[in-house]
Amino acid sequence: MGQCPLQRRFERTTCDDLLDFTVLPMEISDLKRIRSSGRMIDASEGGIGLITEFPLQSGHVLEWNDKHLKGHLHIGLVKWSQKQNNHYRAGLALI
């Protein structure tokens, strides 16, 4: 029998942590970086769940500094994003 498509590779841990991030340019001709923030609501070895007012889209690449490991930079790829009322709920894969 096949694996359930909703099953995750890594177990997620609930969290509630403010996250300041930068959306990196998707086109070489667009060198504008956008700074925004959100709230990390869960995390795993492979990714994070994020709530933000910024209209994230699948394919966006985000970077942020680790608050607990000074000088450690994280990069994540937005795998999915859903508008929910006045904010966006997104899932990011760590890359």
PDB file of N, CA, C and O in Angstrom:
ATOM      1  N   MET A   1       0.822  -1.183   0.000  1.00  0.00           N
ATOM      2  CA  MET A   1       0.000   0.000   0.000  1.00  0.00           C
ATOM      3  C   MET A   1       0.872   1.254   0.000  1.00  0.00           C
ATOM      4  O   MET A   1       1.910   1.268   0.661  1.00  0.00           O
ATOM      5  N   GLY A   2       0.481   2.303  -0.719  1.00  0.00           N
ATOM      6  CA  GLY A   2       1.270   3.528  -0.831  1.00  0.00           C
ATOM      7  C   GLY A   2       1.217   4.396   0.407  1.00  0.00           C
ATOM      8  O   GLY A   2       0.380   4.206   1.289  1.00  0.00           O
ATOM      9  N   GLN A   3       2.121   5.344   0.452  1.00  0.00           N
ATOM     10  CA  GLN A   3       2.194   6.282   1.575  1.00  0.00           C
ATOM     11  C   GLN A   3       1.104   7.339   1.435  1.00  0.00           C
ATOM     12  O   GLN A   3       0.827   7.811   0.332  1.00  0.00           O
ATOM     13  N   CYS A   4       0.495   7.704   2.543  1.00  0.00           N
ATOM     14  CA  CYS A   4      -0.537   8.745   2.542  1.00  0.00           C
ATOM     15  C   CYS A   4       0.072  10.054   2.049  1.00  0.00           C
ATOM     16  O   CYS A   4       1.132  10.442   2.541  1.00  0.00           O
ATOM     17  N   PRO A   5      -0.558  10.759   1.090  1.00  0.00           N
ATOM     18  CA  PRO A   5       0.045  11.988   0.559  1.00  0.00           C
ATOM     19  C   PRO A   5       0.136  13.115   1.575  1.00  0.00           C
ATOM     20  O   PRO A   5       0.924  14.040   1.377  1.00  0.00           O
ATOM     21  N   LEU A   6      -0.633  13.077   2.649  1.00  0.00           N
ATOM     22  CA  LEU A   6      -0.579  14.139   3.652  1.00  0.00           C
ATOM     23  C   LEU A   6       0.448  13.853   4.743  1.00  0.00           C
ATOM     24  O   LEU A   6       0.667  14.684   5.624  1.00  0.00           O
ATOM     25  N   GLN A   7       1.072  12.690   4.689  1.00  0.00           N
ATOM     26  CA  GLN A   7       2.055  12.325   5.702  1.00  0.00           C
ATOM     27  C   GLN A   7       3.339  13.127   5.483  1.00  0.00           C
ATOM     28  O   GLN A   7       3.798  13.278   4.351  1.00  0.00           O
ATOM     29  N   ARG A   8       3.912  13.637   6.566  1.00  0.00           N
ATOM     30  CA  ARG A   8       5.127  14.453   6.474  1.00  0.00           C
ATOM     31  C   ARG A   8       6.363  13.582   6.682  1.00  0.00           C
ATOM     32  O   ARG A   8       6.320  12.565   7.375  1.00  0.00           O
ATOM     33  N   ARG A   9       7.463  14.007   6.066  1.00  0.00           N
ATOM     34  CA  ARG A   9       8.726  13.284   6.240  1.00  0.00           C
ATOM     35  C   ARG A   9       9.305  13.506   7.627  1.00  0.00           C
ATOM     36  O   ARG A   9       9.938  12.610   8.185  1.00  0.00           O
ATOM     37  N   PHE A  10       9.091  14.705   8.196  1.00  0.00           N
ATOM     38  CA  PHE A  10       9.649  15.047   9.497  1.00  0.00           C
ATOM     39  C   PHE A  10       8.524  15.441  10.441  1.00  0.00           C
ATOM     40  O   PHE A  10       7.548  16.067  10.027  1.00  0.00           O
ATOM     41  N   GLU A  11       8.662  15.076  11.696  1.00  0.00           N
ATOM     42  CA  GLU A  11       7.673  15.459  12.700  1.00  0.00           C
ATOM     43  C   GLU A  11       7.795  16.950  12.983  1.00  0.00           C
ATOM     44  O   GLU A  11       8.901  17.463  13.152  1.00  0.00           O
ATOM     45  N   ARG A  12       6.662  17.650  13.035  1.00  0.00           N
ATOM     46  CA  ARG A  12       6.657  19.090  13.296  1.00  0.00           C
ATOM     47  C   ARG A  12       6.467  19.356  14.777  1.00  0.00           C
ATOM     48  O   ARG A  12       5.758  18.625  15.469  1.00  0.00           O
ATOM     49  N   THR A  13       7.109  20.413  15.252  1.00  0.00           N
ATOM     50  CA  THR A  13       6.987  20.866  16.626  1.00  0.00           C
ATOM     51  C   THR A  13       6.315  22.238  16.605  1.00  0.00           C
ATOM     52  O   THR A  13       6.728  23.126  15.859  1.00  0.00           O
ATOM     53  N   THR A  14       5.290  22.405  17.419  1.00  0.00           N
ATOM     54  CA  THR A  14       4.601  23.689  17.500  1.00  0.00           C
ATOM     55  C   THR A  14       5.516  24.728  18.136  1.00  0.00           C
ATOM     56  O   THR A  14       6.228  24.426  19.095  1.00  0.00           O
ATOM     57  N   CYS A  15       5.500  25.937  17.612  1.00  0.00           N
ATOM     58  CA  CYS A  15       6.276  27.033  18.188  1.00  0.00           C
ATOM     59  C   CYS A  15       5.539  28.343  17.939  1.00  0.00           C
ATOM     60  O   CYS A  15       4.550  28.383  17.207  1.00  0.00           O
ATOM     61  N   ASP A  16       6.018  29.382  18.539  1.00  0.00           N
ATOM     62  CA  ASP A  16       5.429  30.717  18.380  1.00  0.00           C
ATOM     63  C   ASP A  16       6.583  31.705  18.494  1.00  0.00           C
ATOM     64  O   ASP A  16       6.924  32.150  19.589  1.00  0.00           O
ATOM     65  N   ASP A  17       7.182  32.044  17.350  1.00  0.00           N
ATOM     66  CA  ASP A  17       8.398  32.850  17.356  1.00  0.00           C
ATOM     67  C   ASP A  17       8.333  33.878  16.231  1.00  0.00           C
ATOM     68  O   ASP A  17       8.025  33.529  15.092  1.00  0.00           O
ATOM     69  N   LEU A  18       8.619  35.142  16.541  1.00  0.00           N
ATOM     70  CA  LEU A  18       8.652  36.193  15.534  1.00  0.00           C
ATOM     71  C   LEU A  18       9.821  35.943  14.584  1.00  0.00           C
ATOM     72  O   LEU A  18      10.915  35.583  15.020  1.00  0.00           O
ATOM     73  N   LEU A  19       9.589  36.135  13.298  1.00  0.00           N
ATOM     74  CA  LEU A  19      10.605  35.875  12.292  1.00  0.00           C
ATOM     75  C   LEU A  19      10.682  37.068  11.342  1.00  0.00           C
ATOM     76  O   LEU A  19       9.706  37.380  10.660  1.00  0.00           O
ATOM     77  N   ASP A  20      11.833  37.736  11.292  1.00  0.00           N
ATOM     78  CA  ASP A  20      12.094  38.801  10.321  1.00  0.00           C
ATOM     79  C   ASP A  20      12.804  38.147   9.145  1.00  0.00           C
ATOM     80  O   ASP A  20      13.841  37.507   9.318  1.00  0.00           O
ATOM     81  N   PHE A  21      12.244  38.308   7.943  1.00  0.00           N
ATOM     82  CA  PHE A  21      12.809  37.631   6.785  1.00  0.00           C
ATOM     83  C   PHE A  21      12.943  38.586   5.610  1.00  0.00           C
ATOM     84  O   PHE A  21      12.361  39.670   5.595  1.00  0.00           O
ATOM     85  N   THR A  22      13.725  38.154   4.627  1.00  0.00           N
ATOM     86  CA  THR A  22      13.896  38.872   3.373  1.00  0.00           C
ATOM     87  C   THR A  22      13.434  37.956   2.247  1.00  0.00           C
ATOM     88  O   THR A  22      13.844  36.798   2.169  1.00  0.00           O
ATOM     89  N   VAL A  23      12.574  38.485   1.373  1.00  0.00           N
ATOM     90  CA  VAL A  23      12.170  37.759   0.171  1.00  0.00           C
ATOM     91  C   VAL A  23      13.199  38.095  -0.900  1.00  0.00           C
ATOM     92  O   VAL A  23      13.347  39.256  -1.281  1.00  0.00           O
ATOM     93  N   LEU A  24      13.903  37.089  -1.381  1.00  0.00           N
ATOM     94  CA  LEU A  24      14.948  37.308  -2.379  1.00  0.00           C
ATOM     95  C   LEU A  24      14.325  37.478  -3.764  1.00  0.00           C
ATOM     96  O   LEU A  24      13.264  36.917  -4.040  1.00  0.00           O
ATOM     97  N   PRO A  25      14.979  38.248  -4.636  1.00  0.00           N
ATOM     98  CA  PRO A  25      14.427  38.467  -5.979  1.00  0.00           C
ATOM     99  C   PRO A  25      14.341  37.158  -6.750  1.00  0.00           C
ATOM    100  O   PRO A  25      15.241  36.322  -6.678  1.00  0.00           O
ATOM    101  N   MET A  26      13.237  36.989  -7.496  1.00  0.00           N
ATOM    102  CA  MET A  26      13.038  35.772  -8.275  1.00  0.00           C
ATOM    103  C   MET A  26      13.575  35.921  -9.695  1.00  0.00           C
ATOM    104  O   MET A  26      13.859  34.926 -10.362  1.00  0.00           O
ATOM    105  N   GLU A  27      13.712  37.146 -10.151  1.00  0.00           N
ATOM    106  CA  GLU A  27      14.219  37.421 -11.495  1.00  0.00           C
ATOM    107  C   GLU A  27      15.545  38.157 -11.376  1.00  0.00           C
ATOM    108  O   GLU A  27      15.706  39.010 -10.504  1.00  0.00           O
ATOM    109  N   ILE A  28      16.486  37.836 -12.239  1.00  0.00           N
ATOM    110  CA  ILE A  28      17.790  38.497 -12.215  1.00  0.00           C
ATOM    111  C   ILE A  28      17.636  39.990 -12.479  1.00  0.00           C
ATOM    112  O   ILE A  28      18.391  40.797 -11.937  1.00  0.00           O
ATOM    113  N   SER A  29      16.661  40.361 -13.309  1.00  0.00           N
ATOM    114  CA  SER A  29      16.459  41.775 -13.631  1.00  0.00           C
ATOM    115  C   SER A  29      15.850  42.557 -12.464  1.00  0.00           C
ATOM    116  O   SER A  29      15.891  43.787 -12.448  1.00  0.00           O
ATOM    117  N   ASP A  30      15.287  41.839 -11.489  1.00  0.00           N
ATOM    118  CA  ASP A  30      14.663  42.483 -10.326  1.00  0.00           C
ATOM    119  C   ASP A  30      15.560  42.255  -9.116  1.00  0.00           C
ATOM    120  O   ASP A  30      15.516  41.192  -8.497  1.00  0.00           O
ATOM    121  N   LEU A  31      16.371  43.248  -8.782  1.00  0.00           N
ATOM    122  CA  LEU A  31      17.328  43.092  -7.689  1.00  0.00           C
ATOM    123  C   LEU A  31      16.780  43.598  -6.354  1.00  0.00           C
ATOM    124  O   LEU A  31      17.520  43.708  -5.376  1.00  0.00           O
ATOM    125  N   LYS A  32      15.497  43.902  -6.316  1.00  0.00           N
ATOM    126  CA  LYS A  32      14.888  44.432  -5.103  1.00  0.00           C
ATOM    127  C   LYS A  32      14.633  43.307  -4.099  1.00  0.00           C
ATOM    128  O   LYS A  32      13.996  42.302  -4.415  1.00  0.00           O
ATOM    129  N   ARG A  33      15.143  43.498  -2.890  1.00  0.00           N
ATOM    130  CA  ARG A  33      14.876  42.562  -1.805  1.00  0.00           C
ATOM    131  C   ARG A  33      13.779  43.167  -0.940  1.00  0.00           C
ATOM    132  O   ARG A  33      13.791  44.367  -0.666  1.00  0.00           O
ATOM    133  N   ILE A  34      12.851  42.356  -0.519  1.00  0.00           N
ATOM    134  CA  ILE A  34      11.741  42.845   0.290  1.00  0.00           C
ATOM    135  C   ILE A  34      11.886  42.301   1.703  1.00  0.00           C
ATOM    136  O   ILE A  34      11.996  41.093   1.912  1.00  0.00           O
ATOM    137  N   ARG A  35      11.884  43.214   2.667  1.00  0.00           N
ATOM    138  CA  ARG A  35      11.984  42.802   4.072  1.00  0.00           C
ATOM    139  C   ARG A  35      10.586  42.789   4.664  1.00  0.00           C
ATOM    140  O   ARG A  35       9.788  43.694   4.424  1.00  0.00           O
ATOM    141  N   SER A  36      10.299  41.753   5.439  1.00  0.00           N
ATOM    142  CA  SER A  36       9.006  41.625   6.082  1.00  0.00           C
ATOM    143  C   SER A  36       9.168  40.784   7.337  1.00  0.00           C
ATOM    144  O   SER A  36      10.281  40.417   7.713  1.00  0.00           O
ATOM    145  N   SER A  37       8.051  40.484   7.979  1.00  0.00           N
ATOM    146  CA  SER A  37       8.111  39.654   9.182  1.00  0.00           C
ATOM    147  C   SER A  37       6.862  38.796   9.249  1.00  0.00           C
ATOM    148  O   SER A  37       5.886  39.018   8.533  1.00  0.00           O
ATOM    149  N   GLY A  38       6.921  37.823  10.118  1.00  0.00           N
ATOM    150  CA  GLY A  38       5.802  36.923  10.318  1.00  0.00           C
ATOM    151  C   GLY A  38       5.999  36.171  11.614  1.00  0.00           C
ATOM    152  O   GLY A  38       6.883  36.492  12.408  1.00  0.00           O
ATOM    153  N   ARG A  39       5.178  35.181  11.816  1.00  0.00           N
ATOM    154  CA  ARG A  39       5.250  34.369  13.024  1.00  0.00           C
ATOM    155  C   ARG A  39       5.417  32.912  12.615  1.00  0.00           C
ATOM    156  O   ARG A  39       4.575  32.347  11.916  1.00  0.00           O
ATOM    157  N   MET A  40       6.533  32.307  13.067  1.00  0.00           N
ATOM    158  CA  MET A  40       6.769  30.894  12.826  1.00  0.00           C
ATOM    159  C   MET A  40       5.864  30.118  13.783  1.00  0.00           C
ATOM    160  O   MET A  40       5.929  30.313  14.997  1.00  0.00           O
ATOM    161  N   ILE A  41       5.016  29.233  13.233  1.00  0.00           N
ATOM    162  CA  ILE A  41       4.067  28.524  14.084  1.00  0.00           C
ATOM    163  C   ILE A  41       4.401  27.051  14.277  1.00  0.00           C
ATOM    164  O   ILE A  41       3.903  26.417  15.207  1.00  0.00           O
ATOM    165  N   ASP A  42       5.239  26.507  13.407  1.00  0.00           N
ATOM    166  CA  ASP A  42       5.737  25.148  13.623  1.00  0.00           C
ATOM    167  C   ASP A  42       7.042  24.979  12.859  1.00  0.00           C
ATOM    168  O   ASP A  42       7.352  25.740  11.943  1.00  0.00           O
ATOM    169  N   ALA A  43       7.795  23.965  13.260  1.00  0.00           N
ATOM    170  CA  ALA A  43       9.101  23.740  12.651  1.00  0.00           C
ATOM    171  C   ALA A  43       9.426  22.251  12.672  1.00  0.00           C
ATOM    172  O   ALA A  43       8.943  21.501  13.520  1.00  0.00           O
ATOM    173  N   SER A  44      10.254  21.847  11.721  1.00  0.00           N
ATOM    174  CA  SER A  44      10.762  20.485  11.665  1.00  0.00           C
ATOM    175  C   SER A  44      12.176  20.531  11.116  1.00  0.00           C
ATOM    176  O   SER A  44      12.712  21.602  10.833  1.00  0.00           O
ATOM    177  N   GLU A  45      12.770  19.364  10.969  1.00  0.00           N
ATOM    178  CA  GLU A  45      14.103  19.274  10.376  1.00  0.00           C
ATOM    179  C   GLU A  45      14.105  19.792   8.944  1.00  0.00           C
ATOM    180  O   GLU A  45      15.115  20.306   8.464  1.00  0.00           O
ATOM    181  N   GLY A  46      12.965  19.653   8.263  1.00  0.00           N
ATOM    182  CA  GLY A  46      12.912  19.981   6.845  1.00  0.00           C
ATOM    183  C   GLY A  46      12.236  21.284   6.478  1.00  0.00           C
ATOM    184  O   GLY A  46      12.303  21.705   5.323  1.00  0.00           O
ATOM    185  N   GLY A  47      11.570  21.949   7.453  1.00  0.00           N
ATOM    186  CA  GLY A  47      10.882  23.174   7.076  1.00  0.00           C
ATOM    187  C   GLY A  47      10.181  23.854   8.228  1.00  0.00           C
ATOM    188  O   GLY A  47      10.295  23.440   9.382  1.00  0.00           O
ATOM    189  N   ILE A  48       9.444  24.918   7.891  1.00  0.00           N
ATOM    190  CA  ILE A  48       8.707  25.670   8.906  1.00  0.00           C
ATOM    191  C   ILE A  48       7.329  26.038   8.371  1.00  0.00           C
ATOM    192  O   ILE A  48       7.104  26.067   7.161  1.00  0.00           O
ATOM    193  N   GLY A  49       6.418  26.316   9.288  1.00  0.00           N
ATOM    194  CA  GLY A  49       5.123  26.891   8.970  1.00  0.00           C
ATOM    195  C   GLY A  49       5.153  28.343   9.391  1.00  0.00           C
ATOM    196  O   GLY A  49       5.663  28.664  10.464  1.00  0.00           O
ATOM    197  N   LEU A  50       4.617  29.226   8.569  1.00  0.00           N
ATOM    198  CA  LEU A  50       4.739  30.660   8.794  1.00  0.00           C
ATOM    199  C   LEU A  50       3.403  31.351   8.545  1.00  0.00           C
ATOM    200  O   LEU A  50       2.675  30.997   7.617  1.00  0.00           O
ATOM    201  N   ILE A  51       3.088  32.335   9.376  1.00  0.00           N
ATOM    202  CA  ILE A  51       1.944  33.219   9.155  1.00  0.00           C
ATOM    203  C   ILE A  51       2.490  34.632   8.996  1.00  0.00           C
ATOM    204  O   ILE A  51       3.279  35.093   9.820  1.00  0.00           O
ATOM    205  N   THR A  52       2.067  35.323   7.928  1.00  0.00           N
ATOM    206  CA  THR A  52       2.561  36.663   7.638  1.00  0.00           C
ATOM    207  C   THR A  52       1.498  37.464   6.900  1.00  0.00           C
ATOM    208  O   THR A  52       0.591  36.894   6.293  1.00  0.00           O
ATOM    209  N   GLU A  53       1.611  38.767   6.952  1.00  0.00           N
ATOM    210  CA  GLU A  53       0.719  39.627   6.166  1.00  0.00           C
ATOM    211  C   GLU A  53       1.261  39.824   4.752  1.00  0.00           C
ATOM    212  O   GLU A  53       0.540  40.291   3.871  1.00  0.00           O
ATOM    213  N   PHE A  54       2.535  39.468   4.532  1.00  0.00           N
ATOM    214  CA  PHE A  54       3.133  39.605   3.202  1.00  0.00           C
ATOM    215  C   PHE A  54       2.556  38.527   2.278  1.00  0.00           C
ATOM    216  O   PHE A  54       2.467  37.368   2.684  1.00  0.00           O
ATOM    217  N   PRO A  55       2.161  38.875   1.049  1.00  0.00           N
ATOM    218  CA  PRO A  55       1.540  37.905   0.139  1.00  0.00           C
ATOM    219  C   PRO A  55       2.547  36.915  -0.455  1.00  0.00           C
ATOM    220  O   PRO A  55       2.918  37.026  -1.623  1.00  0.00           O
ATOM    221  N   LEU A  56       2.979  35.960   0.347  1.00  0.00           N
ATOM    222  CA  LEU A  56       3.921  34.949  -0.134  1.00  0.00           C
ATOM    223  C   LEU A  56       3.281  34.102  -1.221  1.00  0.00           C
ATOM    224  O   LEU A  56       2.075  33.855  -1.217  1.00  0.00           O
ATOM    225  N   GLN A  57       4.121  33.662  -2.154  1.00  0.00           N
ATOM    226  CA  GLN A  57       3.673  32.802  -3.245  1.00  0.00           C
ATOM    227  C   GLN A  57       4.593  31.605  -3.335  1.00  0.00           C
ATOM    228  O   GLN A  57       5.770  31.680  -2.982  1.00  0.00           O
ATOM    229  N   SER A  58       4.047  30.501  -3.811  1.00  0.00           N
ATOM    230  CA  SER A  58       4.846  29.307  -4.046  1.00  0.00           C
ATOM    231  C   SER A  58       6.016  29.677  -4.960  1.00  0.00           C
ATOM    232  O   SER A  58       5.822  30.322  -5.990  1.00  0.00           O
ATOM    233  N   GLY A  59       7.215  29.271  -4.586  1.00  0.00           N
ATOM    234  CA  GLY A  59       8.407  29.594  -5.370  1.00  0.00           C
ATOM    235  C   GLY A  59       9.228  30.733  -4.803  1.00  0.00           C
ATOM    236  O   GLY A  59      10.399  30.872  -5.156  1.00  0.00           O
ATOM    237  N   HIS A  60       8.650  31.557  -3.930  1.00  0.00           N
ATOM    238  CA  HIS A  60       9.446  32.614  -3.288  1.00  0.00           C
ATOM    239  C   HIS A  60      10.564  31.975  -2.464  1.00  0.00           C
ATOM    240  O   HIS A  60      10.387  30.903  -1.885  1.00  0.00           O
ATOM    241  N   VAL A  61      11.695  32.635  -2.420  1.00  0.00           N
ATOM    242  CA  VAL A  61      12.823  32.195  -1.595  1.00  0.00           C
ATOM    243  C   VAL A  61      13.022  33.227  -0.495  1.00  0.00           C
ATOM    244  O   VAL A  61      13.142  34.422  -0.768  1.00  0.00           O
ATOM    245  N   LEU A  62      13.055  32.759   0.751  1.00  0.00           N
ATOM    246  CA  LEU A  62      13.214  33.638   1.910  1.00  0.00           C
ATOM    247  C   LEU A  62      14.527  33.328   2.616  1.00  0.00           C
ATOM    248  O   LEU A  62      14.991  32.187   2.616  1.00  0.00           O
ATOM    249  N   GLU A  63      15.122  34.359   3.218  1.00  0.00           N
ATOM    250  CA  GLU A  63      16.289  34.145   4.065  1.00  0.00           C
ATOM    251  C   GLU A  63      16.065  34.873   5.380  1.00  0.00           C
ATOM    252  O   GLU A  63      15.411  35.914   5.428  1.00  0.00           O
ATOM    253  N   TRP A  64      16.626  34.301   6.458  1.00  0.00           N
ATOM    254  CA  TRP A  64      16.513  34.918   7.775  1.00  0.00           C
ATOM    255  C   TRP A  64      17.649  34.427   8.651  1.00  0.00           C
ATOM    256  O   TRP A  64      18.192  33.339   8.460  1.00  0.00           O
ATOM    257  N   ASN A  65      17.992  35.270   9.622  1.00  0.00           N
ATOM    258  CA  ASN A  65      19.040  34.930  10.582  1.00  0.00           C
ATOM    259  C   ASN A  65      18.452  34.117  11.716  1.00  0.00           C
ATOM    260  O   ASN A  65      17.331  34.365  12.159  1.00  0.00           O
ATOM    261  N   ASP A  66      19.212  33.152  12.180  1.00  0.00           N
ATOM    262  CA  ASP A  66      18.813  32.338  13.318  1.00  0.00           C
ATOM    263  C   ASP A  66      19.006  33.151  14.589  1.00  0.00           C
ATOM    264  O   ASP A  66      20.110  33.625  14.858  1.00  0.00           O
ATOM    265  N   LYS A  67      17.959  33.317  15.365  1.00  0.00           N
ATOM    266  CA  LYS A  67      18.045  34.098  16.606  1.00  0.00           C
ATOM    267  C   LYS A  67      18.865  33.387  17.676  1.00  0.00           C
ATOM    268  O   LYS A  67      19.386  34.026  18.590  1.00  0.00           O
ATOM    269  N   HIS A  68      18.980  32.056  17.561  1.00  0.00           N
ATOM    270  CA  HIS A  68      19.646  31.281  18.602  1.00  0.00           C
ATOM    271  C   HIS A  68      21.107  30.956  18.265  1.00  0.00           C
ATOM    272  O   HIS A  68      21.912  30.717  19.165  1.00  0.00           O
ATOM    273  N   LEU A  69      21.445  30.948  16.980  1.00  0.00           N
ATOM    274  CA  LEU A  69      22.816  30.685  16.547  1.00  0.00           C
ATOM    275  C   LEU A  69      23.315  31.895  15.774  1.00  0.00           C
ATOM    276  O   LEU A  69      23.088  32.005  14.570  1.00  0.00           O
ATOM    277  N   LYS A  70      23.995  32.802  16.467  1.00  0.00           N
ATOM    278  CA  LYS A  70      24.449  34.051  15.854  1.00  0.00           C
ATOM    279  C   LYS A  70      25.310  33.757  14.614  1.00  0.00           C
ATOM    280  O   LYS A  70      26.209  32.918  14.640  1.00  0.00           O
ATOM    281  N   GLY A  71      24.999  34.479  13.534  1.00  0.00           N
ATOM    282  CA  GLY A  71      25.752  34.318  12.296  1.00  0.00           C
ATOM    283  C   GLY A  71      25.269  33.168  11.419  1.00  0.00           C
ATOM    284  O   GLY A  71      25.829  32.944  10.346  1.00  0.00           O
ATOM    285  N   HIS A  72      24.245  32.434  11.847  1.00  0.00           N
ATOM    286  CA  HIS A  72      23.720  31.316  11.063  1.00  0.00           C
ATOM    287  C   HIS A  72      22.529  31.788  10.239  1.00  0.00           C
ATOM    288  O   HIS A  72      21.545  32.272  10.797  1.00  0.00           O
ATOM    289  N   LEU A  73      22.608  31.652   8.924  1.00  0.00           N
ATOM    290  CA  LEU A  73      21.583  32.115   8.001  1.00  0.00           C
ATOM    291  C   LEU A  73      20.750  30.926   7.522  1.00  0.00           C
ATOM    292  O   LEU A  73      21.298  29.872   7.200  1.00  0.00           O
ATOM    293  N   HIS A  74      19.428  31.097   7.475  1.00  0.00           N
ATOM    294  CA  HIS A  74      18.531  30.067   6.944  1.00  0.00           C
ATOM    295  C   HIS A  74      17.971  30.533   5.614  1.00  0.00           C
ATOM    296  O   HIS A  74      17.765  31.728   5.403  1.00  0.00           O
ATOM    297  N   ILE A  75      17.726  29.589   4.717  1.00  0.00           N
ATOM    298  CA  ILE A  75      17.087  29.868   3.446  1.00  0.00           C
ATOM    299  C   ILE A  75      15.962  28.857   3.272  1.00  0.00           C
ATOM    300  O   ILE A  75      16.152  27.658   3.478  1.00  0.00           O
ATOM    301  N   GLY A  76      14.782  29.357   2.889  1.00  0.00           N
ATOM    302  CA  GLY A  76      13.633  28.488   2.709  1.00  0.00           C
ATOM    303  C   GLY A  76      12.902  28.784   1.414  1.00  0.00           C
ATOM    304  O   GLY A  76      12.852  29.927   0.960  1.00  0.00           O
ATOM    305  N   LEU A  77      12.335  27.740   0.824  1.00  0.00           N
ATOM    306  CA  LEU A  77      11.552  27.846  -0.399  1.00  0.00           C
ATOM    307  C   LEU A  77      10.083  27.697  -0.032  1.00  0.00           C
ATOM    308  O   LEU A  77       9.696  26.717   0.605  1.00  0.00           O
ATOM    309  N   VAL A  78       9.268  28.659  -0.428  1.00  0.00           N
ATOM    310  CA  VAL A  78       7.834  28.582  -0.155  1.00  0.00           C
ATOM    311  C   VAL A  78       7.257  27.486  -1.044  1.00  0.00           C
ATOM    312  O   VAL A  78       7.256  27.602  -2.269  1.00  0.00           O
ATOM    313  N   LYS A  79       6.766  26.417  -0.411  1.00  0.00           N
ATOM    314  CA  LYS A  79       6.184  25.291  -1.136  1.00  0.00           C
ATOM    315  C   LYS A  79       4.701  25.515  -1.419  1.00  0.00           C
ATOM    316  O   LYS A  79       4.183  25.084  -2.450  1.00  0.00           O
ATOM    317  N   TRP A  80       4.026  26.193  -0.494  1.00  0.00           N
ATOM    318  CA  TRP A  80       2.606  26.497  -0.665  1.00  0.00           C
ATOM    319  C   TRP A  80       2.263  27.713   0.180  1.00  0.00           C
ATOM    320  O   TRP A  80       2.948  28.020   1.155  1.00  0.00           O
ATOM    321  N   SER A  81       1.211  28.392  -0.200  1.00  0.00           N
ATOM    322  CA  SER A  81       0.741  29.562   0.537  1.00  0.00           C
ATOM    323  C   SER A  81      -0.762  29.691   0.328  1.00  0.00           C
ATOM    324  O   SER A  81      -1.260  29.504  -0.783  1.00  0.00           O
ATOM    325  N   GLN A  82      -1.485  30.013   1.407  1.00  0.00           N
ATOM    326  CA  GLN A  82      -2.931  30.202   1.339  1.00  0.00           C
ATOM    327  C   GLN A  82      -3.302  31.497   2.017  1.00  0.00           C
ATOM    328  O   GLN A  82      -2.829  31.788   3.116  1.00  0.00           O
ATOM    329  N   LYS A  83      -4.153  32.282   1.364  1.00  0.00           N
ATOM    330  CA  LYS A  83      -4.666  33.503   1.993  1.00  0.00           C
ATOM    331  C   LYS A  83      -5.747  33.091   2.982  1.00  0.00           C
ATOM    332  O   LYS A  83      -6.649  32.324   2.646  1.00  0.00           O
ATOM    333  N   GLN A  84      -5.651  33.602   4.198  1.00  0.00           N
ATOM    334  CA  GLN A  84      -6.627  33.323   5.246  1.00  0.00           C
ATOM    335  C   GLN A  84      -6.991  34.639   5.915  1.00  0.00           C
ATOM    336  O   GLN A  84      -6.225  35.170   6.719  1.00  0.00           O
ATOM    337  N   ASN A  85      -8.164  35.160   5.578  1.00  0.00           N
ATOM    338  CA  ASN A  85      -8.605  36.469   6.081  1.00  0.00           C
ATOM    339  C   ASN A  85      -7.600  37.549   5.705  1.00  0.00           C
ATOM    340  O   ASN A  85      -7.428  37.826   4.518  1.00  0.00           O
ATOM    341  N   ASN A  86      -6.927  38.171   6.678  1.00  0.00           N
ATOM    342  CA  ASN A  86      -6.002  39.270   6.387  1.00  0.00           C
ATOM    343  C   ASN A  86      -4.535  38.849   6.445  1.00  0.00           C
ATOM    344  O   ASN A  86      -3.654  39.704   6.544  1.00  0.00           O
ATOM    345  N   HIS A  87      -4.261  37.549   6.386  1.00  0.00           N
ATOM    346  CA  HIS A  87      -2.873  37.090   6.419  1.00  0.00           C
ATOM    347  C   HIS A  87      -2.689  35.881   5.493  1.00  0.00           C
ATOM    348  O   HIS A  87      -3.643  35.390   4.890  1.00  0.00           O
ATOM    349  N   TYR A  88      -1.448  35.423   5.400  1.00  0.00           N
ATOM    350  CA  TYR A  88      -1.098  34.268   4.583  1.00  0.00           C
ATOM    351  C   TYR A  88      -0.492  33.207   5.476  1.00  0.00           C
ATOM    352  O   TYR A  88       0.308  33.505   6.363  1.00  0.00           O
ATOM    353  N   ARG A  89      -0.875  31.974   5.236  1.00  0.00           N
ATOM    354  CA  ARG A  89      -0.316  30.818   5.936  1.00  0.00           C
ATOM    355  C   ARG A  89       0.509  30.082   4.895  1.00  0.00           C
ATOM    356  O   ARG A  89      -0.010  29.723   3.838  1.00  0.00           O
ATOM    357  N   ALA A  90       1.802  29.849   5.180  1.00  0.00           N
ATOM    358  CA  ALA A  90       2.698  29.257   4.196  1.00  0.00           C
ATOM    359  C   ALA A  90       3.529  28.142   4.795  1.00  0.00           C
ATOM    360  O   ALA A  90       3.801  28.125   5.996  1.00  0.00           O
ATOM    361  N   GLY A  91       3.925  27.216   3.948  1.00  0.00           N
ATOM    362  CA  GLY A  91       4.847  26.144   4.319  1.00  0.00           C
ATOM    363  C   GLY A  91       6.133  26.318   3.545  1.00  0.00           C
ATOM    364  O   GLY A  91       6.117  26.444   2.321  1.00  0.00           O
ATOM    365  N   LEU A  92       7.262  26.325   4.263  1.00  0.00           N
ATOM    366  CA  LEU A  92       8.570  26.510   3.647  1.00  0.00           C
ATOM    367  C   LEU A  92       9.421  25.262   3.834  1.00  0.00           C
ATOM    368  O   LEU A  92       9.432  24.662   4.909  1.00  0.00           O
ATOM    369  N   ALA A  93      10.132  24.875   2.781  1.00  0.00           N
ATOM    370  CA  ALA A  93      11.118  23.806   2.861  1.00  0.00           C
ATOM    371  C   ALA A  93      12.482  24.460   3.044  1.00  0.00           C
ATOM    372  O   ALA A  93      12.830  25.383   2.308  1.00  0.00           O
ATOM    373  N   LEU A  94      13.249  23.993   4.012  1.00  0.00           N
ATOM    374  CA  LEU A  94      14.598  24.521   4.218  1.00  0.00           C
ATOM    375  C   LEU A  94      15.509  24.023   3.103  1.00  0.00           C
ATOM    376  O   LEU A  94      15.498  22.842   2.754  1.00  0.00           O
ATOM    377  N   ILE A  95      16.308  24.952   2.544  1.00  0.00           N
ATOM    378  CA  ILE A  95      17.242  24.581   1.471  1.00  0.00           C
ATOM    379  C   ILE A  95      18.636  25.021   1.843  1.00  0.00           C
ATOM    380  O   ILE A  95      19.576  24.806   1.077  1.00  0.00           O
TER     381      ILE A  95
END
